[in-house]
């Protein structure tokens, strides 16, 4: 992890750079969701400021993935309000499209389009959703592939890349839409250990650009380094939230203490 | 844990002399080894191999005798008609290909006016040209749709006539191979897009559309094609107001399209279901609209997955067009059947059916080979 430490170490004050005074990038207000009779999100309220980096952790089945998937409506919530970049999520398809244009998402299983080359994966949405000219979209894609350090793979198909490379392409693909907010749903959980670092490095680099980010992850090292705030969820509710120091060194609740001890034992 | 990793990363010892790679022993690979392993591995296997080889050789010799050596390729035609005594004297020891020599134009073109046979012949060539062009991937662009439209209009003009100084030929006189090609080409070209819409509709979240598509598939699939053809030819005109009449061929064509689309829709739906949910979610998360998602992400992958069953259905459909004989349309098979009604040629069904089967086989086998190529080519992205 030395490389990530170095990168973050260059600007130690960046962790507090979140602008909490402006309008929130994401606002969740008493959000509730049920799968059938199972109550999976209970009164979730969360404010994410512009440029804030929030890490969401918690045991599996705690609703963390469901929560961030509600933000771009891959899941539908049944009660409460979700406001993204000033637009309220509703059944109105136009506002949903507008929100999805501004919110990039990275999945646990990459979900690259296997029949398209890496470059086409990155340019498809800018060309068809942003109506960007092809040349421009390709230049932009190459620029982002450069930043995630795999420009030489642009003409290959996703199946020809390693897991870590695929996930970096997925990040580049999301960034090509120039989103204001990035959601990460356990981006390193499906990776072999030696590939986790290259993806985390990419995420740290992204955090340094001032991107608003919500990351569901079990990488506590990453949380300590870049998170402005760590949110701990369990059984569909937010149990504790605070700066990483407080969450990791001074947990208030029994549930968080148990979770942390399990996580630390596991590593 | 650390030790294991360290060990795994140390390079293995390289053999001393990489210049002389060892070859596998001759008796373990190569054709001789294959024969020994597969055909002569034990005395039972050897006995079975020899017995079957004998039967195959006997049959092959018999076939060559019948089809080539003893065959009669033409017979004299006098004013009383063709003189087939020589053929009859053979008593099935040899094929009487003279029936094909005499009747091939009837089999290919049916009752189309004799002196105008060049028109359906040109149509058959146009169809084949259309298939060849469509099979080449570098022509897969929007203009191909225009080429199809133009070719089909041209074929219509040639067959009907009444334009450019061509004499008018009513549809009742069309027949033979060209009918089979018309029914199957239009059938596939229209049923395939329809089936995609039905498959998408069946997965729609809108209950009315979903119900409509389910009803369509279940109703059409629940009845035999023959009954649909009967309905199209007999019942459908009863519901039309006096004086309104659609061409019989057109009605049969519509029945075939509706029938094939129901089957194809289920094949396409299978492909849609086989795609991981993540592909839909990734496309949604990027903000692609429904049609963009379907057109760029979902269908290209789903259809690749179902190329074998799709072509299976296409081939089945190509041969199913022969069922139109029951409503009196003169397709390739019916033309062949009719050719041997003439007293002089009665009893030479084997030769005619053999020739007709060969024509069907050529088209079906071409489809099959092409689909295998296409599958390999389109799925190259899956090869590492």
Boltz contact constraints between the chains, C-beta under 6 A:
constraints:
  - contact:
      token1: [A, 72]
      token2: [B, 285]
      max_distance: 6.0
  - contact:
      token1: [A, 74]
      token2: [B, 281]
      max_distance: 6.0
  - contact:
      token1: [A, 97]
      token2: [B, 287]
      max_distance: 6.0
  - contact:
      token1: [A, 100]
      token2: [B, 287]
      max_distance: 6.0
  - contact:
      token1: [A, 101]
      token2: [B, 287]
      max_distance: 6.0
  - contact:
      token1: [A, 105]
      token2: [B, 285]
      max_distance: 6.0
  - contact:
      token1: [A, 109]
      token2: [B, 278]
      max_distance: 6.0
  - contact:
      token1: [A, 111]
      token2: [B, 278]
      max_distance: 6.0
  - contact:
      token1: [A, 111]
      token2: [B, 282]
      max_distance: 6.0
  - contact:
      token1: [A, 113]
      token2: [B, 297]
      max_distance: 6.0
  - contact:
      token1: [A, 114]
      token2: [B, 381]
      max_distance: 6.0
  - contact:
      token1: [A, 115]
      token2: [B, 300]
      max_distance: 6.0
  - contact:
      token1: [A, 115]
      token2: [B, 301]
      max_distance: 6.0
  - contact:
      token1: [A, 115]
      token2: [B, 381]
      max_distance: 6.0
  - contact:
      token1: [A, 125]
      token2: [B, 286]
      max_distance: 6.0
  - contact:
      token1: [A, 128]
      token2: [B, 292]
      max_distance: 6.0
  - contact:
      token1: [A, 129]
      token2: [B, 287]
      max_distance: 6.0
  - contact:
      token1: [A, 157]
      token2: [B, 381]
      max_distance: 6.0
  - contact:
      token1: [A, 159]
      token2: [B, 381]
      max_distance: 6.0
  - contact:
      token1: [A, 159]
      token2: [B, 382]
      max_distance: 6.0
  - contact:
      token1: [A, 160]
      token2: [B, 384]
      max_distance: 6.0
